[in-house]
Amino acid sequence: MKLTTATETITDLSAIRHYFHQHPELSSQEYQTTALIKAYLADLGYIIITPEALQTGVIAEIGPEDAQHTVALRTDIDALPIQEQTNLDFAS
């Protein structure tokens, strides 16, 4: 498992967030988003268990194998077909 400082983690996550905003993918078209999430989690040492048939989306096991409890998190990774008007350098 890759060990990072809190500052490094925040920097990494901020860069990923900016990338997602710069490269939005509509529903069922999130191929690059899925690949980036899988690579990032795998780099952290998490086990990717996404079935091959699921081309967009990620399922990963995070935590010790002998854990007594399971917590499931779900989030949407698709973008909306809009033009951002934020004037941010990472706007879509």
PDB file of N, CA, C and O in Angstrom, chain B, residues numbered from 101:
ATOM      1  N   MET B 101       0.838  -1.180   0.000  1.00  0.00           N
ATOM      2  CA  MET B 101       0.000   0.000   0.000  1.00  0.00           C
ATOM      3  C   MET B 101       0.883   1.243   0.000  1.00  0.00           C
ATOM      4  O   MET B 101       1.852   1.334   0.753  1.00  0.00           O
ATOM      5  N   LYS B 102       0.540   2.171  -0.834  1.00  0.00           N
ATOM      6  CA  LYS B 102       1.279   3.424  -0.944  1.00  0.00           C
ATOM      7  C   LYS B 102       0.957   4.312   0.264  1.00  0.00           C
ATOM      8  O   LYS B 102      -0.210   4.583   0.546  1.00  0.00           O
ATOM      9  N   LEU B 103       1.985   4.756   0.965  1.00  0.00           N
ATOM     10  CA  LEU B 103       1.784   5.660   2.093  1.00  0.00           C
ATOM     11  C   LEU B 103       2.032   7.086   1.640  1.00  0.00           C
ATOM     12  O   LEU B 103       3.053   7.384   1.020  1.00  0.00           O
ATOM     13  N   THR B 104       1.101   7.957   1.949  1.00  0.00           N
ATOM     14  CA  THR B 104       1.242   9.357   1.580  1.00  0.00           C
ATOM     15  C   THR B 104       0.876  10.225   2.761  1.00  0.00           C
ATOM     16  O   THR B 104       0.190   9.795   3.688  1.00  0.00           O
ATOM     17  N   THR B 105       1.346  11.454   2.709  1.00  0.00           N
ATOM     18  CA  THR B 105       0.970  12.411   3.740  1.00  0.00           C
ATOM     19  C   THR B 105      -0.408  12.969   3.414  1.00  0.00           C
ATOM     20  O   THR B 105      -0.897  12.823   2.294  1.00  0.00           O
ATOM     21  N   ALA B 106      -1.021  13.601   4.386  1.00  0.00           N
ATOM     22  CA  ALA B 106      -2.331  14.220   4.151  1.00  0.00           C
ATOM     23  C   ALA B 106      -2.229  15.275   3.055  1.00  0.00           C
ATOM     24  O   ALA B 106      -3.128  15.393   2.223  1.00  0.00           O
ATOM     25  N   THR B 107      -1.156  16.032   3.047  1.00  0.00           N
ATOM     26  CA  THR B 107      -0.972  17.073   2.031  1.00  0.00           C
ATOM     27  C   THR B 107      -0.864  16.459   0.643  1.00  0.00           C
ATOM     28  O   THR B 107      -1.449  16.975  -0.309  1.00  0.00           O
ATOM     29  N   GLU B 108      -0.119  15.357   0.517  1.00  0.00           N
ATOM     30  CA  GLU B 108       0.003  14.679  -0.775  1.00  0.00           C
ATOM     31  C   GLU B 108      -1.342  14.136  -1.237  1.00  0.00           C
ATOM     32  O   GLU B 108      -1.678  14.225  -2.418  1.00  0.00           O
ATOM     33  N   THR B 109      -2.106  13.579  -0.316  1.00  0.00           N
ATOM     34  CA  THR B 109      -3.416  13.039  -0.658  1.00  0.00           C
ATOM     35  C   THR B 109      -4.343  14.139  -1.133  1.00  0.00           C
ATOM     36  O   THR B 109      -5.033  13.974  -2.139  1.00  0.00           O
ATOM     37  N   ILE B 110      -4.369  15.250  -0.432  1.00  0.00           N
ATOM     38  CA  ILE B 110      -5.213  16.384  -0.831  1.00  0.00           C
ATOM     39  C   ILE B 110      -4.789  16.896  -2.203  1.00  0.00           C
ATOM     40  O   ILE B 110      -5.636  17.189  -3.047  1.00  0.00           O
ATOM     41  N   THR B 111      -3.497  17.004  -2.426  1.00  0.00           N
ATOM     42  CA  THR B 111      -2.988  17.462  -3.721  1.00  0.00           C
ATOM     43  C   THR B 111      -3.403  16.507  -4.835  1.00  0.00           C
ATOM     44  O   THR B 111      -3.855  16.943  -5.894  1.00  0.00           O
ATOM     45  N   ASP B 112      -3.248  15.193  -4.596  1.00  0.00           N
ATOM     46  CA  ASP B 112      -3.647  14.185  -5.593  1.00  0.00           C
ATOM     47  C   ASP B 112      -5.140  14.272  -5.896  1.00  0.00           C
ATOM     48  O   ASP B 112      -5.538  14.303  -7.060  1.00  0.00           O
ATOM     49  N   LEU B 113      -5.960  14.310  -4.856  1.00  0.00           N
ATOM     50  CA  LEU B 113      -7.410  14.336  -5.049  1.00  0.00           C
ATOM     51  C   LEU B 113      -7.864  15.619  -5.730  1.00  0.00           C
ATOM     52  O   LEU B 113      -8.802  15.599  -6.528  1.00  0.00           O
ATOM     53  N   SER B 114      -7.218  16.718  -5.427  1.00  0.00           N
ATOM     54  CA  SER B 114      -7.549  17.984  -6.090  1.00  0.00           C
ATOM     55  C   SER B 114      -7.229  17.906  -7.582  1.00  0.00           C
ATOM     56  O   SER B 114      -8.016  18.360  -8.413  1.00  0.00           O
ATOM     57  N   ALA B 115      -6.080  17.332  -7.919  1.00  0.00           N
ATOM     58  CA  ALA B 115      -5.695  17.184  -9.328  1.00  0.00           C
ATOM     59  C   ALA B 115      -6.673  16.271 -10.062  1.00  0.00           C
ATOM     60  O   ALA B 115      -7.049  16.550 -11.201  1.00  0.00           O
ATOM     61  N   ILE B 116      -7.086  15.184  -9.413  1.00  0.00           N
ATOM     62  CA  ILE B 116      -8.051  14.275 -10.026  1.00  0.00           C
ATOM     63  C   ILE B 116      -9.385  14.977 -10.230  1.00  0.00           C
ATOM     64  O   ILE B 116     -10.001  14.844 -11.287  1.00  0.00           O
ATOM     65  N   ARG B 117      -9.833  15.721  -9.228  1.00  0.00           N
ATOM     66  CA  ARG B 117     -11.093  16.465  -9.343  1.00  0.00           C
ATOM     67  C   ARG B 117     -11.029  17.449 -10.515  1.00  0.00           C
ATOM     68  O   ARG B 117     -11.987  17.570 -11.280  1.00  0.00           O
ATOM     69  N   HIS B 118      -9.920  18.139 -10.651  1.00  0.00           N
ATOM     70  CA  HIS B 118      -9.763  19.086 -11.763  1.00  0.00           C
ATOM     71  C   HIS B 118      -9.795  18.346 -13.096  1.00  0.00           C
ATOM     72  O   HIS B 118     -10.409  18.823 -14.051  1.00  0.00           O
ATOM     73  N   TYR B 119      -9.139  17.181 -13.174  1.00  0.00           N
ATOM     74  CA  TYR B 119      -9.142  16.399 -14.404  1.00  0.00           C
ATOM     75  C   TYR B 119     -10.567  15.992 -14.766  1.00  0.00           C
ATOM     76  O   TYR B 119     -10.979  16.122 -15.919  1.00  0.00           O
ATOM     77  N   PHE B 120     -11.319  15.499 -13.779  1.00  0.00           N
ATOM     78  CA  PHE B 120     -12.701  15.088 -14.049  1.00  0.00           C
ATOM     79  C   PHE B 120     -13.522  16.250 -14.598  1.00  0.00           C
ATOM     80  O   PHE B 120     -14.328  16.057 -15.509  1.00  0.00           O
ATOM     81  N   HIS B 121     -13.333  17.436 -14.065  1.00  0.00           N
ATOM     82  CA  HIS B 121     -14.076  18.598 -14.547  1.00  0.00           C
ATOM     83  C   HIS B 121     -13.636  19.013 -15.943  1.00  0.00           C
ATOM     84  O   HIS B 121     -14.451  19.478 -16.739  1.00  0.00           O
ATOM     85  N   GLN B 122     -12.358  18.849 -16.243  1.00  0.00           N
ATOM     86  CA  GLN B 122     -11.849  19.213 -17.567  1.00  0.00           C
ATOM     87  C   GLN B 122     -12.219  18.192 -18.634  1.00  0.00           C
ATOM     88  O   GLN B 122     -12.269  18.522 -19.819  1.00  0.00           O
ATOM     89  N   HIS B 123     -12.478  16.954 -18.220  1.00  0.00           N
ATOM     90  CA  HIS B 123     -12.753  15.862 -19.161  1.00  0.00           C
ATOM     91  C   HIS B 123     -14.038  15.133 -18.758  1.00  0.00           C
ATOM     92  O   HIS B 123     -13.999  13.955 -18.403  1.00  0.00           O
ATOM     93  N   PRO B 124     -15.167  15.828 -18.814  1.00  0.00           N
ATOM     94  CA  PRO B 124     -16.423  15.198 -18.387  1.00  0.00           C
ATOM     95  C   PRO B 124     -16.852  14.098 -19.355  1.00  0.00           C
ATOM     96  O   PRO B 124     -16.630  14.189 -20.563  1.00  0.00           O
ATOM     97  N   GLU B 125     -17.469  13.059 -18.797  1.00  0.00           N
ATOM     98  CA  GLU B 125     -17.992  11.963 -19.606  1.00  0.00           C
ATOM     99  C   GLU B 125     -19.446  11.730 -19.206  1.00  0.00           C
ATOM    100  O   GLU B 125     -19.768  11.641 -18.021  1.00  0.00           O
ATOM    101  N   LEU B 126     -20.313  11.632 -20.202  1.00  0.00           N
ATOM    102  CA  LEU B 126     -21.736  11.429 -19.946  1.00  0.00           C
ATOM    103  C   LEU B 126     -22.007  10.019 -19.440  1.00  0.00           C
ATOM    104  O   LEU B 126     -21.136   9.151 -19.499  1.00  0.00           O
ATOM    105  N   SER B 127     -23.206   9.801 -18.949  1.00  0.00           N
ATOM    106  CA  SER B 127     -23.615   8.520 -18.385  1.00  0.00           C
ATOM    107  C   SER B 127     -23.360   7.365 -19.349  1.00  0.00           C
ATOM    108  O   SER B 127     -23.662   7.468 -20.538  1.00  0.00           O
ATOM    109  N   SER B 128     -22.815   6.285 -18.846  1.00  0.00           N
ATOM    110  CA  SER B 128     -22.464   5.078 -19.592  1.00  0.00           C
ATOM    111  C   SER B 128     -21.324   5.301 -20.574  1.00  0.00           C
ATOM    112  O   SER B 128     -21.067   4.445 -21.421  1.00  0.00           O
ATOM    113  N   GLN B 129     -20.637   6.432 -20.476  1.00  0.00           N
ATOM    114  CA  GLN B 129     -19.491   6.735 -21.337  1.00  0.00           C
ATOM    115  C   GLN B 129     -18.256   7.090 -20.504  1.00  0.00           C
ATOM    116  O   GLN B 129     -17.309   7.675 -21.028  1.00  0.00           O
ATOM    117  N   GLU B 130     -18.255   6.745 -19.222  1.00  0.00           N
ATOM    118  CA  GLU B 130     -17.205   7.171 -18.297  1.00  0.00           C
ATOM    119  C   GLU B 130     -15.995   6.238 -18.318  1.00  0.00           C
ATOM    120  O   GLU B 130     -15.542   5.779 -17.269  1.00  0.00           O
ATOM    121  N   TYR B 131     -15.477   5.959 -19.506  1.00  0.00           N
ATOM    122  CA  TYR B 131     -14.378   5.010 -19.649  1.00  0.00           C
ATOM    123  C   TYR B 131     -13.076   5.542 -19.052  1.00  0.00           C
ATOM    124  O   TYR B 131     -12.406   4.829 -18.306  1.00  0.00           O
ATOM    125  N   GLN B 132     -12.715   6.770 -19.366  1.00  0.00           N
ATOM    126  CA  GLN B 132     -11.477   7.347 -18.829  1.00  0.00           C
ATOM    127  C   GLN B 132     -11.605   7.609 -17.328  1.00  0.00           C
ATOM    128  O   GLN B 132     -10.651   7.418 -16.574  1.00  0.00           O
ATOM    129  N   THR B 133     -12.783   8.043 -16.906  1.00  0.00           N
ATOM    130  CA  THR B 133     -13.026   8.281 -15.479  1.00  0.00           C
ATOM    131  C   THR B 133     -12.867   6.974 -14.709  1.00  0.00           C
ATOM    132  O   THR B 133     -12.211   6.938 -13.667  1.00  0.00           O
ATOM    133  N   THR B 134     -13.465   5.908 -15.219  1.00  0.00           N
ATOM    134  CA  THR B 134     -13.361   4.597 -14.590  1.00  0.00           C
ATOM    135  C   THR B 134     -11.906   4.139 -14.524  1.00  0.00           C
ATOM    136  O   THR B 134     -11.451   3.664 -13.483  1.00  0.00           O
ATOM    137  N   ALA B 135     -11.185   4.279 -15.617  1.00  0.00           N
ATOM    138  CA  ALA B 135      -9.779   3.853 -15.661  1.00  0.00           C
ATOM    139  C   ALA B 135      -8.938   4.624 -14.648  1.00  0.00           C
ATOM    140  O   ALA B 135      -8.082   4.042 -13.981  1.00  0.00           O
ATOM    141  N   LEU B 136      -9.174   5.920 -14.530  1.00  0.00           N
ATOM    142  CA  LEU B 136      -8.409   6.739 -13.592  1.00  0.00           C
ATOM    143  C   LEU B 136      -8.699   6.340 -12.150  1.00  0.00           C
ATOM    144  O   LEU B 136      -7.783   6.233 -11.335  1.00  0.00           O
ATOM    145  N   ILE B 137      -9.960   6.122 -11.839  1.00  0.00           N
ATOM    146  CA  ILE B 137     -10.328   5.721 -10.480  1.00  0.00           C
ATOM    147  C   ILE B 137      -9.718   4.358 -10.149  1.00  0.00           C
ATOM    148  O   ILE B 137      -9.156   4.174  -9.069  1.00  0.00           O
ATOM    149  N   LYS B 138      -9.826   3.404 -11.077  1.00  0.00           N
ATOM    150  CA  LYS B 138      -9.244   2.074 -10.845  1.00  0.00           C
ATOM    151  C   LYS B 138      -7.735   2.170 -10.614  1.00  0.00           C
ATOM    152  O   LYS B 138      -7.211   1.559  -9.683  1.00  0.00           O
ATOM    153  N   ALA B 139      -7.045   2.921 -11.443  1.00  0.00           N
ATOM    154  CA  ALA B 139      -5.590   3.052 -11.319  1.00  0.00           C
ATOM    155  C   ALA B 139      -5.210   3.705 -10.001  1.00  0.00           C
ATOM    156  O   ALA B 139      -4.264   3.273  -9.343  1.00  0.00           O
ATOM    157  N   TYR B 140      -5.936   4.736  -9.615  1.00  0.00           N
ATOM    158  CA  TYR B 140      -5.629   5.441  -8.364  1.00  0.00           C
ATOM    159  C   TYR B 140      -5.826   4.518  -7.165  1.00  0.00           C
ATOM    160  O   TYR B 140      -4.970   4.449  -6.284  1.00  0.00           O
ATOM    161  N   LEU B 141      -6.954   3.808  -7.131  1.00  0.00           N
ATOM    162  CA  LEU B 141      -7.218   2.898  -6.011  1.00  0.00           C
ATOM    163  C   LEU B 141      -6.229   1.732  -5.988  1.00  0.00           C
ATOM    164  O   LEU B 141      -5.766   1.333  -4.920  1.00  0.00           O
ATOM    165  N   ALA B 142      -5.907   1.189  -7.155  1.00  0.00           N
ATOM    166  CA  ALA B 142      -4.934   0.096  -7.219  1.00  0.00           C
ATOM    167  C   ALA B 142      -3.567   0.563  -6.742  1.00  0.00           C
ATOM    168  O   ALA B 142      -2.861  -0.171  -6.050  1.00  0.00           O
ATOM    169  N   ASP B 143      -3.190   1.790  -7.112  1.00  0.00           N
ATOM    170  CA  ASP B 143      -1.914   2.353  -6.678  1.00  0.00           C
ATOM    171  C   ASP B 143      -1.853   2.488  -5.152  1.00  0.00           C
ATOM    172  O   ASP B 143      -0.781   2.401  -4.554  1.00  0.00           O
ATOM    173  N   LEU B 144      -3.002   2.699  -4.545  1.00  0.00           N
ATOM    174  CA  LEU B 144      -3.072   2.789  -3.087  1.00  0.00           C
ATOM    175  C   LEU B 144      -3.070   1.409  -2.434  1.00  0.00           C
ATOM    176  O   LEU B 144      -2.987   1.293  -1.211  1.00  0.00           O
ATOM    177  N   GLY B 145      -3.163   0.362  -3.259  1.00  0.00           N
ATOM    178  CA  GLY B 145      -3.117  -0.997  -2.737  1.00  0.00           C
ATOM    179  C   GLY B 145      -4.480  -1.628  -2.525  1.00  0.00           C
ATOM    180  O   GLY B 145      -4.570  -2.711  -1.946  1.00  0.00           O
ATOM    181  N   TYR B 146      -5.548  -0.975  -2.982  1.00  0.00           N
ATOM    182  CA  TYR B 146      -6.882  -1.529  -2.820  1.00  0.00           C
ATOM    183  C   TYR B 146      -7.137  -2.579  -3.894  1.00  0.00           C
ATOM    184  O   TYR B 146      -6.564  -2.523  -4.982  1.00  0.00           O
ATOM    185  N   ILE B 147      -7.987  -3.516  -3.583  1.00  0.00           N
ATOM    186  CA  ILE B 147      -8.286  -4.610  -4.505  1.00  0.00           C
ATOM    187  C   ILE B 147      -9.493  -4.238  -5.358  1.00  0.00           C
ATOM    188  O   ILE B 147     -10.583  -4.006  -4.835  1.00  0.00           O
ATOM    189  N   ILE B 148      -9.297  -4.182  -6.661  1.00  0.00           N
ATOM    190  CA  ILE B 148     -10.374  -3.867  -7.593  1.00  0.00           C
ATOM    191  C   ILE B 148     -11.116  -5.164  -7.891  1.00  0.00           C
ATOM    192  O   ILE B 148     -10.515  -6.139  -8.343  1.00  0.00           O
ATOM    193  N   ILE B 149     -12.428  -5.176  -7.636  1.00  0.00           N
ATOM    194  CA  ILE B 149     -13.231  -6.384  -7.855  1.00  0.00           C
ATOM    195  C   ILE B 149     -14.356  -6.134  -8.860  1.00  0.00           C
ATOM    196  O   ILE B 149     -15.346  -6.866  -8.876  1.00  0.00           O
ATOM    197  N   THR B 150     -14.213  -5.128  -9.681  1.00  0.00           N
ATOM    198  CA  THR B 150     -15.223  -4.802 -10.683  1.00  0.00           C
ATOM    199  C   THR B 150     -15.348  -5.943 -11.688  1.00  0.00           C
ATOM    200  O   THR B 150     -14.342  -6.355 -12.265  1.00  0.00           O
ATOM    201  N   PRO B 151     -16.557  -6.466 -11.912  1.00  0.00           N
ATOM    202  CA  PRO B 151     -16.721  -7.499 -12.939  1.00  0.00           C
ATOM    203  C   PRO B 151     -16.354  -6.948 -14.319  1.00  0.00           C
ATOM    204  O   PRO B 151     -16.606  -5.779 -14.610  1.00  0.00           O
ATOM    205  N   GLU B 152     -15.763  -7.785 -15.161  1.00  0.00           N
ATOM    206  CA  GLU B 152     -15.344  -7.335 -16.495  1.00  0.00           C
ATOM    207  C   GLU B 152     -16.513  -6.812 -17.313  1.00  0.00           C
ATOM    208  O   GLU B 152     -16.336  -5.911 -18.133  1.00  0.00           O
ATOM    209  N   ALA B 153     -17.693  -7.357 -17.109  1.00  0.00           N
ATOM    210  CA  ALA B 153     -18.867  -6.920 -17.861  1.00  0.00           C
ATOM    211  C   ALA B 153     -19.252  -5.477 -17.545  1.00  0.00           C
ATOM    212  O   ALA B 153     -19.906  -4.819 -18.354  1.00  0.00           O
ATOM    213  N   LEU B 154     -18.855  -4.985 -16.386  1.00  0.00           N
ATOM    214  CA  LEU B 154     -19.157  -3.610 -15.996  1.00  0.00           C
ATOM    215  C   LEU B 154     -18.058  -2.714 -16.552  1.00  0.00           C
ATOM    216  O   LEU B 154     -16.970  -2.634 -15.982  1.00  0.00           O
ATOM    217  N   GLN B 155     -18.340  -2.043 -17.660  1.00  0.00           N
ATOM    218  CA  GLN B 155     -17.319  -1.259 -18.343  1.00  0.00           C
ATOM    219  C   GLN B 155     -17.136   0.129 -17.750  1.00  0.00           C
ATOM    220  O   GLN B 155     -16.066   0.724 -17.881  1.00  0.00           O
ATOM    221  N   THR B 156     -18.156   0.640 -17.111  1.00  0.00           N
ATOM    222  CA  THR B 156     -18.033   1.933 -16.452  1.00  0.00           C
ATOM    223  C   THR B 156     -18.465   1.761 -15.007  1.00  0.00           C
ATOM    224  O   THR B 156     -19.515   1.187 -14.717  1.00  0.00           O
ATOM    225  N   GLY B 157     -17.642   2.265 -14.115  1.00  0.00           N
ATOM    226  CA  GLY B 157     -17.898   2.116 -12.692  1.00  0.00           C
ATOM    227  C   GLY B 157     -16.814   1.267 -12.057  1.00  0.00           C
ATOM    228  O   GLY B 157     -16.110   0.524 -12.740  1.00  0.00           O
ATOM    229  N   VAL B 158     -16.688   1.382 -10.760  1.00  0.00           N
ATOM    230  CA  VAL B 158     -15.624   0.698 -10.036  1.00  0.00           C
ATOM    231  C   VAL B 158     -16.179   0.088  -8.764  1.00  0.00           C
ATOM    232  O   VAL B 158     -16.958   0.713  -8.044  1.00  0.00           O
ATOM    233  N   ILE B 159     -15.767  -1.133  -8.502  1.00  0.00           N
ATOM    234  CA  ILE B 159     -16.035  -1.773  -7.219  1.00  0.00           C
ATOM    235  C   ILE B 159     -14.674  -2.171  -6.661  1.00  0.00           C
ATOM    236  O   ILE B 159     -13.895  -2.852  -7.328  1.00  0.00           O
ATOM    237  N   ALA B 160     -14.394  -1.742  -5.437  1.00  0.00           N
ATOM    238  CA  ALA B 160     -13.104  -2.042  -4.824  1.00  0.00           C
ATOM    239  C   ALA B 160     -13.295  -2.416  -3.367  1.00  0.00           C
ATOM    240  O   ALA B 160     -14.223  -1.948  -2.707  1.00  0.00           O
ATOM    241  N   GLU B 161     -12.397  -3.272  -2.870  1.00  0.00           N
ATOM    242  CA  GLU B 161     -12.372  -3.612  -1.457  1.00  0.00           C
ATOM    243  C   GLU B 161     -11.295  -2.764  -0.794  1.00  0.00           C
ATOM    244  O   GLU B 161     -10.131  -2.774  -1.195  1.00  0.00           O
ATOM    245  N   ILE B 162     -11.710  -2.043   0.218  1.00  0.00           N
ATOM    246  CA  ILE B 162     -10.805  -1.152   0.926  1.00  0.00           C
ATOM    247  C   ILE B 162     -10.852  -1.541   2.396  1.00  0.00           C
ATOM    248  O   ILE B 162     -11.895  -1.425   3.040  1.00  0.00           O
ATOM    249  N   GLY B 163      -9.748  -1.993   2.915  1.00  0.00           N
ATOM    250  CA  GLY B 163      -9.717  -2.363   4.319  1.00  0.00           C
ATOM    251  C   GLY B 163      -9.179  -3.758   4.511  1.00  0.00           C
ATOM    252  O   GLY B 163      -8.870  -4.445   3.537  1.00  0.00           O
ATOM    253  N   PRO B 164      -9.063  -4.189   5.756  1.00  0.00           N
ATOM    254  CA  PRO B 164      -8.497  -5.509   6.037  1.00  0.00           C
ATOM    255  C   PRO B 164      -9.448  -6.630   5.641  1.00  0.00           C
ATOM    256  O   PRO B 164     -10.668  -6.484   5.722  1.00  0.00           O
ATOM    257  N   GLU B 165      -8.876  -7.751   5.212  1.00  0.00           N
ATOM    258  CA  GLU B 165      -9.682  -8.896   4.795  1.00  0.00           C
ATOM    259  C   GLU B 165     -10.500  -9.478   5.938  1.00  0.00           C
ATOM    260  O   GLU B 165     -11.562 -10.058   5.713  1.00  0.00           O
ATOM    261  N   ASP B 166     -10.013  -9.327   7.154  1.00  0.00           N
ATOM    262  CA  ASP B 166     -10.698  -9.917   8.306  1.00  0.00           C
ATOM    263  C   ASP B 166     -11.644  -8.930   8.995  1.00  0.00           C
ATOM    264  O   ASP B 166     -11.998  -9.116  10.159  1.00  0.00           O
ATOM    265  N   ALA B 167     -12.042  -7.901   8.289  1.00  0.00           N
ATOM    266  CA  ALA B 167     -12.940  -6.899   8.868  1.00  0.00           C
ATOM    267  C   ALA B 167     -14.257  -7.537   9.300  1.00  0.00           C
ATOM    268  O   ALA B 167     -14.781  -8.421   8.621  1.00  0.00           O
ATOM    269  N   GLN B 168     -14.775  -7.090  10.412  1.00  0.00           N
ATOM    270  CA  GLN B 168     -16.026  -7.621  10.950  1.00  0.00           C
ATOM    271  C   GLN B 168     -17.260  -6.995  10.304  1.00  0.00           C
ATOM    272  O   GLN B 168     -18.340  -7.586  10.323  1.00  0.00           O
ATOM    273  N   HIS B 169     -17.101  -5.800   9.732  1.00  0.00           N
ATOM    274  CA  HIS B 169     -18.230  -5.075   9.160  1.00  0.00           C
ATOM    275  C   HIS B 169     -17.863  -4.570   7.765  1.00  0.00           C
ATOM    276  O   HIS B 169     -16.690  -4.434   7.418  1.00  0.00           O
ATOM    277  N   THR B 170     -18.892  -4.303   6.991  1.00  0.00           N
ATOM    278  CA  THR B 170     -18.710  -3.767   5.644  1.00  0.00           C
ATOM    279  C   THR B 170     -19.490  -2.473   5.517  1.00  0.00           C
ATOM    280  O   THR B 170     -20.629  -2.371   5.972  1.00  0.00           O
ATOM    281  N   VAL B 171     -18.875  -1.504   4.904  1.00  0.00           N
ATOM    282  CA  VAL B 171     -19.546  -0.250   4.589  1.00  0.00           C
ATOM    283  C   VAL B 171     -19.500  -0.086   3.077  1.00  0.00           C
ATOM    284  O   VAL B 171     -18.439  -0.240   2.471  1.00  0.00           O
ATOM    285  N   ALA B 172     -20.622   0.221   2.468  1.00  0.00           N
ATOM    286  CA  ALA B 172     -20.681   0.443   1.029  1.00  0.00           C
ATOM    287  C   ALA B 172     -20.859   1.934   0.758  1.00  0.00           C
ATOM    288  O   ALA B 172     -21.683   2.601   1.382  1.00  0.00           O
ATOM    289  N   LEU B 173     -20.074   2.437  -0.178  1.00  0.00           N
ATOM    290  CA  LEU B 173     -20.192   3.819  -0.616  1.00  0.00           C
ATOM    291  C   LEU B 173     -20.552   3.812  -2.090  1.00  0.00           C
ATOM    292  O   LEU B 173     -20.063   2.981  -2.855  1.00  0.00           O
ATOM    293  N   ARG B 174     -21.405   4.737  -2.480  1.00  0.00           N
ATOM    294  CA  ARG B 174     -21.790   4.833  -3.879  1.00  0.00           C
ATOM    295  C   ARG B 174     -21.746   6.294  -4.284  1.00  0.00           C
ATOM    296  O   ARG B 174     -22.143   7.177  -3.523  1.00  0.00           O
ATOM    297  N   THR B 175     -21.265   6.535  -5.478  1.00  0.00           N
ATOM    298  CA  THR B 175     -21.253   7.890  -6.000  1.00  0.00           C
ATOM    299  C   THR B 175     -21.420   7.850  -7.512  1.00  0.00           C
ATOM    300  O   THR B 175     -21.027   6.882  -8.164  1.00  0.00           O
ATOM    301  N   ASP B 176     -21.995   8.887  -8.056  1.00  0.00           N
ATOM    302  CA  ASP B 176     -22.118   9.008  -9.506  1.00  0.00           C
ATOM    303  C   ASP B 176     -20.813   9.568 -10.058  1.00  0.00           C
ATOM    304  O   ASP B 176     -20.181  10.419  -9.431  1.00  0.00           O
ATOM    305  N   ILE B 177     -20.415   9.091 -11.226  1.00  0.00           N
ATOM    306  CA  ILE B 177     -19.187   9.598 -11.853  1.00  0.00           C
ATOM    307  C   ILE B 177     -19.462  10.200 -13.224  1.00  0.00           C
ATOM    308  O   ILE B 177     -18.537  10.611 -13.924  1.00  0.00           O
ATOM    309  N   ASP B 178     -20.745  10.250 -13.609  1.00  0.00           N
ATOM    310  CA  ASP B 178     -21.065  10.816 -14.913  1.00  0.00           C
ATOM    311  C   ASP B 178     -21.230  12.328 -14.812  1.00  0.00           C
ATOM    312  O   ASP B 178     -21.500  12.880 -13.745  1.00  0.00           O
ATOM    313  N   ALA B 179     -21.060  12.967 -15.948  1.00  0.00           N
ATOM    314  CA  ALA B 179     -21.182  14.418 -16.035  1.00  0.00           C
ATOM    315  C   ALA B 179     -22.528  14.787 -16.648  1.00  0.00           C
ATOM    316  O   ALA B 179     -23.174  13.971 -17.305  1.00  0.00           O
ATOM    317  N   LEU B 180     -22.927  16.008 -16.425  1.00  0.00           N
ATOM    318  CA  LEU B 180     -24.135  16.538 -17.046  1.00  0.00           C
ATOM    319  C   LEU B 180     -23.746  17.286 -18.310  1.00  0.00           C
ATOM    320  O   LEU B 180     -22.681  17.901 -18.350  1.00  0.00           O
ATOM    321  N   PRO B 181     -24.578  17.251 -19.341  1.00  0.00           N
ATOM    322  CA  PRO B 181     -24.243  17.939 -20.596  1.00  0.00           C
ATOM    323  C   PRO B 181     -24.512  19.440 -20.496  1.00  0.00           C
ATOM    324  O   PRO B 181     -25.475  19.954 -21.067  1.00  0.00           O
ATOM    325  N   ILE B 182     -23.644  20.128 -19.762  1.00  0.00           N
ATOM    326  CA  ILE B 182     -23.782  21.579 -19.592  1.00  0.00           C
ATOM    327  C   ILE B 182     -22.445  22.250 -19.871  1.00  0.00           C
ATOM    328  O   ILE B 182     -21.400  21.600 -19.848  1.00  0.00           O
ATOM    329  N   GLN B 183     -22.481  23.523 -20.128  1.00  0.00           N
ATOM    330  CA  GLN B 183     -21.265  24.318 -20.268  1.00  0.00           C
ATOM    331  C   GLN B 183     -21.051  25.068 -18.965  1.00  0.00           C
ATOM    332  O   GLN B 183     -21.880  25.887 -18.566  1.00  0.00           O
ATOM    333  N   GLU B 184     -19.936  24.784 -18.304  1.00  0.00           N
ATOM    334  CA  GLU B 184     -19.629  25.494 -17.066  1.00  0.00           C
ATOM    335  C   GLU B 184     -19.324  26.946 -17.367  1.00  0.00           C
ATOM    336  O   GLU B 184     -18.668  27.260 -18.360  1.00  0.00           O
ATOM    337  N   GLN B 185     -19.796  27.818 -16.517  1.00  0.00           N
ATOM    338  CA  GLN B 185     -19.533  29.247 -16.678  1.00  0.00           C
ATOM    339  C   GLN B 185     -18.876  29.787 -15.411  1.00  0.00           C
ATOM    340  O   GLN B 185     -19.218  30.867 -14.930  1.00  0.00           O
ATOM    341  N   THR B 186     -17.924  29.013 -14.878  1.00  0.00           N
ATOM    342  CA  THR B 186     -17.286  29.372 -13.626  1.00  0.00           C
ATOM    343  C   THR B 186     -16.030  30.199 -13.826  1.00  0.00           C
ATOM    344  O   THR B 186     -15.546  30.830 -12.887  1.00  0.00           O
ATOM    345  N   ASN B 187     -15.497  30.202 -15.037  1.00  0.00           N
ATOM    346  CA  ASN B 187     -14.225  30.860 -15.342  1.00  0.00           C
ATOM    347  C   ASN B 187     -13.034  30.248 -14.601  1.00  0.00           C
ATOM    348  O   ASN B 187     -11.981  30.875 -14.487  1.00  0.00           O
ATOM    349  N   LEU B 188     -13.203  29.032 -14.102  1.00  0.00           N
ATOM    350  CA  LEU B 188     -12.082  28.332 -13.462  1.00  0.00           C
ATOM    351  C   LEU B 188     -11.224  27.682 -14.532  1.00  0.00           C
ATOM    352  O   LEU B 188     -11.733  27.285 -15.580  1.00  0.00           O
ATOM    353  N   ASP B 189      -9.928  27.570 -14.278  1.00  0.00           N
ATOM    354  CA  ASP B 189      -9.032  26.994 -15.277  1.00  0.00           C
ATOM    355  C   ASP B 189      -9.275  25.507 -15.509  1.00  0.00           C
ATOM    356  O   ASP B 189      -8.787  24.953 -16.494  1.00  0.00           O
ATOM    357  N   PHE B 190     -10.021  24.848 -14.619  1.00  0.00           N
ATOM    358  CA  PHE B 190     -10.317  23.429 -14.803  1.00  0.00           C
ATOM    359  C   PHE B 190     -11.773  23.171 -15.169  1.00  0.00           C
ATOM    360  O   PHE B 190     -12.251  22.044 -15.045  1.00  0.00           O
ATOM    361  N   ALA B 191     -12.481  24.204 -15.619  1.00  0.00           N
ATOM    362  CA  ALA B 191     -13.892  24.049 -16.020  1.00  0.00           C
ATOM    363  C   ALA B 191     -13.989  23.211 -17.283  1.00  0.00           C
ATOM    364  O   ALA B 191     -13.076  23.193 -18.108  1.00  0.00           O
ATOM    365  N   SER B 192     -15.118  22.514 -17.418  1.00  0.00           N
ATOM    366  CA  SER B 192     -15.321  21.711 -18.633  1.00  0.00           C
ATOM    367  C   SER B 192     -15.687  22.610 -19.793  1.00  0.00           C
ATOM    368  O   SER B 192     -15.900  22.128 -20.905  1.00  0.00           O
TER     369      SER B 192
END
